[in-house]
Amino acid sequence: MYGLNRIRKTFLALPILVVTSVMAGGSVSWKTWSDDVFAQAKAQNRLVLVDLSAEWCAYCKKMDATTWQDAAVLAAIEQDYVPVQIMDEKDPELAERYRQYGRPAVIIMDANGKELMRKRGYMKPQWMAWMLQAVVQEQESKGL
């Protein structure tokens, strides 16, 4: 009986190990803010995803550990976005421009730099994935 229970536990744990290893292997390849980001977005017909973050921000760290590691979020970014991260400590002038947005915050822009939407505060992975997909679908429905 002991052997059968051990086998069951092993097989039940297998999907968890597979999902964990897939998610742990991925992360967002953040770019720095530049004209090249918007040129790339135009050339690839993508949107620009901006993450406003700071070293001192506990919820920014939580998003780094959860939301920005999630397989569905990573897939949505890979398919439709050019990801940019603005860190307060690394680019204080640019961070100051978006200071009123709070930290963490996410901004989605078109390839011309027009802000399409913004969301302030921590976002759970599933919410982020839904939001990323919804903005793309809305742009597609407008023929953009």
N, C-alpha and C positions, 0 to 999 in steps of 0.2 A: 504493500500500500504506500509506503514511504516513497518508493521509486516513482510510482504513478503521479503522486502529488508534486514531486520535484519536476517531472516532465511537464505537467500542466503549467506550473509556475514559469518554467523556462519559455514555453510557447506563448503564454500570455504576455510575457515581458518583451518578446521579440519585436512586435510592432512598435512598442515604445522606444526601444533601442534604435530601430531603423529611422523613425521620425526624428528622434533627437539627433542622430548623427547627420541626417540630411540638413536639418535646420542649423546645426552648429557649424556646418561647413560654409555657409553663405553669409555674406554681409554686403552692405551697400557700398559701391565704389564711388564715394563722394568726390565731386570735383570742386574746385574753388571758383568763385564768382568771376566771370570774365566775359568778354564779347564772344570768345570761342564757344562758350556754352550755348549761347543763343544761336550762333551760326550752326552748331551741331544739331540743335533742336530743329531748326529750319530744314537742314539738309536731310534729316532722318524723319521728318514729319512727326515730331514728338513734342510733348509739353515739358516744361521745366518744373521740377519739384525742389523747393527750397526748404531746408531744415534750419530753423533758427535755434541755436543751442549755446550752452555755456558750461564751462568746467564746474562752476559752483552750483549748477542746477540739478537737484536730485531727480526730478522727473525727466530731465534730458537723459540722464544716465539710465533711468529705467527704460526709456524708449530705445536707447542704444542696445540694452540687454534683451529686450523683448520684441518690440514692434519692428525695429530695423533688422532683426534676425529671422523674422517669420517668413516661411517659404512662400506663402501667397502674396505677401507684401513685396518680397524680392522679385517674384515673377511679374507682378504688375509694373514695378519700376523698370525692370529689364525690357519689358515689351513696349512701354509707351512713354517713358520719362528719361530726361537727363537730370540726374540728381546732383544738387548743389548743397553744400553745408556751409553756413556762416556761423563761425564760432566767435563769441564776443572777444575772447582773449587773442585770437589770431588776426582778426580784422576789425579793430574797434571803430573805425570810421564807417564802414558798411553796417556794422552791428548797430551803431547809433541811429542810422537811417530807419531801422526797423525796431527801435527800442520800444515803441508804444505797443508792439504786437505781443510783448511778453515772451517768456521762455518756459517750456518749449513752444514753438509755433511752427506751423507748416503753411507755406504759400505755394499755390500752383499758378504758374504763369504760362502764357502762350509763348511761342518762339519770338514774338516781338517785344516781350517784356510786359505785356498787359496782364495785370493781376486778374485771375479768374475766380479764385476763392482763397480764403485763409481760415485756418482753424488754430485756436489757441489752446494750450494745455496738453496734457498727456492723452495719447490716443492708443487704445488697445489695438493689438494687431488686426483683429477682424474688422474693426471699425475703419482702420486705415486702408485695408484692402478694399473694402466697400467704397470708401470715398474716392480712392484712386481710380477705380473702375467706373464709378458714377460720373466723374468729371470727364473722362475719356468718352463715355457714351453720350453725354450731353453735347460735347464738341462734335462728335460724329453726326448726331441728329441735326445739328445746325449746318452740317456740310463743311465743317472746318477741318 
